[in-house]
Amino acid sequence: MKRLILVTSPPASGKTYISKQLAKALKHVVYLDKDTLIVLSHQIFKVANAEVNRSSDFFEEHIRNYEYDAVLALAMEALEYDDIVLINAPFTREIRDTQFIDNLKHSLKAKNARLTVVWVMTDVEVVKQRMIDRNSDRDTWKLDNWDEYIAGVDFSIPKSIDNPDVVDDLLLFRNSNEAEYQQSMNDILNVLESTS
């Protein structure tokens, strides 16, 4: 059976590194990163003469959901040609939306594919330090308005998508230090390989 893996979490939790390492360790994987679409998003900001702010109302209304639609469309297409597609993207709202998840599972079923969500768990202090260290334009507003930003971020585990009878629907990747990372990488690869 084929598989769509969503590596998800709030920004700066370590998704990109984890996603790339998982993709390298698995076989027959197409790796997709929603951030690759940022070049298009920046063009939309530019054409609309709007400030580049991925936390703005403009971004919410005109860009955010279309980025997700595009990366999911690419993933569905890629499943025609390979066994596993791994998407690196926050999906912070979508994975708490049971209707969204049910619709996605239904679409995957038509392709003989299953859904696995890898939720990256990282301490808030570590997230802030990673944002400072990566020094990216997309984090400027977040760091300048840290209390306002972090108050709106949900770090809780998206338990609504966890079926206790399914071992590989929600996998937790602890990533606040190197020891947690190594243990989680090992554990999650074992689950993915044993259920493929």
N, C-alpha and C positions, 0 to 999 in steps of 0.2 A: 504493500500500500504506500502511496505517496504521502508527503507531509509538507504542510506549511508551518514554519516556525516563526513566531513573532517574538523578537527579543525586545522587551518593553520595560519602561521605568520612567520616572521623572528625568529631565535633562541632567547631564553630568554625573550620572550614576555609574558610568563605565560601560554603557551599552555597545559602543562602537568597538572597543577593544575585545570585549567578550564575544560579540557577534562574529568578528573576523576570526578569532581563535576557534570558536565552535565550527564555523564554516570550513576552516582549514582541516580540522580534525575529522569531520564527517566526509562521506563519499557521495559523489553525484549531487553536488549542491550548487544552486544559483544564489549568489549573494546580492541582495538589493538594499540600498541605504537611502532612506527618504531624503537625507541631507543633499544627495546628488541633485535633487530638484530645486535646491535653493537658488541656483543661478536663474531659473525661470521666475521664481518668486521675486527676486531682486529686480528683474526686468518689469514685473507688474507694478512694484512700488515706483520704479522710475517713470514708467509711462503714465501712471496716475498722479505723478508729482507728489507722492506721499513719502513721509519719513520711513526709512527702513526700520521697522519695529515689529518683531514677531510676537509681541505681547499686545499689539494695538487692536482696536475695534476693526480697523481696515483689514488687517491680516485675518482676523476671525471671520469677517464677512466674505472676503474676496479670494482668499488664498488657502487657508488651513485645510479645509475639508477636501479641496481639489488635489492637494499634495497626496493625501491619503488615498483618494480615489485612483490617482495615477499609479502610485506604487503598488496598490492591490491589483490593478488591471495588468500591470507588468508581471506580477507574481502569478496570476491565474494563467496568463499566456505561457510563462516559463514552465509551469507544471505539465504542459503538453509535451515538453522536451526533456525533462529531467525529473529525478525522484524527489528531491527536497528543494524547497525554496525557503530561504531565511531572509526575513525583513528586519532590518535594524531601524526602529522608529519608536517614539514614545508611546503612541496609542493610548495615552493616559485616560482619555474619556471613553474611547471605544471599548476597551476591555472591561469597563464597568457597565456597559450597555448590553444587557442580555439579548435584546432584539438584534443588535448589530452582530453579536457573536453567533446567535442562532442562524441568522441569514448567511454569515460567512461559512459556518459549518455546512449549511445546506448547499451552498455553491461548491464547496470543496468535495462534498459527497458525490456530486455529479462528475467529478474528475478522479474519483476513487482515491481521495486524499483526506487526511485527518489534520486537525489543528492542534498545535502545541504552543502554549504561551510560556515563555521564559521571563519571569519577573525578576528584575535585578534589584536587590535590596542593599542600599548603601546609607550609612549614617549621614544626617543632614550636614554636619560639620565637614565631613569628607567631600560631600557634593560641592559645598561652597569653595573649599580649597581647590578642588579640581577646576571649577569655573575660573578662579583667579589664575591658576597655573596655565590653563589653555589659552587665556587671553584672546577670546574670540569676540568679534563684533556682536554676534547674536546674544551674548551674555551681558552686554553693557548695561542695558536697562535693568535687567534682573539684579545685577550687583549694586547698581546705583540706588535701587529701590528694594533692597533685599527683604525687609520685613513684610512689605506689601506683596512681593512676589511669592515668598515662601509660605505665606498664610494661605495662598490659593493652590498650593501643591499638595496632592494626596499621596503620601508615602505608604499608605496601608495596603496590605496584600489584597488583590482583587478576588476575594474568595468566592464570589458569585459564579465564577466560571469553573470552579473546582468540583468535579464530580468524584466523590470518594471511591467510586468503583472503577475509575479510569486513572491508571498510574502516570500517564504522560500528557494530561491535558493542561495542567499548571505545574511548572517546575520553578522552584525558588533558587535563585543564584545569589548567594551572600557575597558581597564584594566591598567590604569596608577595610580589608587588609589582605595581604598576600596569602596568608594561611587559609582564610575563608575562600579566597578566589581559587586556590589550587584544589581544595576539597570540593567546592561546588562544581568546578570544571570536570573533575573526575566523576562525581556522582551523576551529573546530568548527561555526560557522554555515555555512561553505562546504561542509564534509562533509555536514551534515544536509540542506542545500538541494540538493546535487548527487545525493543518494541517495534523495530523496523520490519 
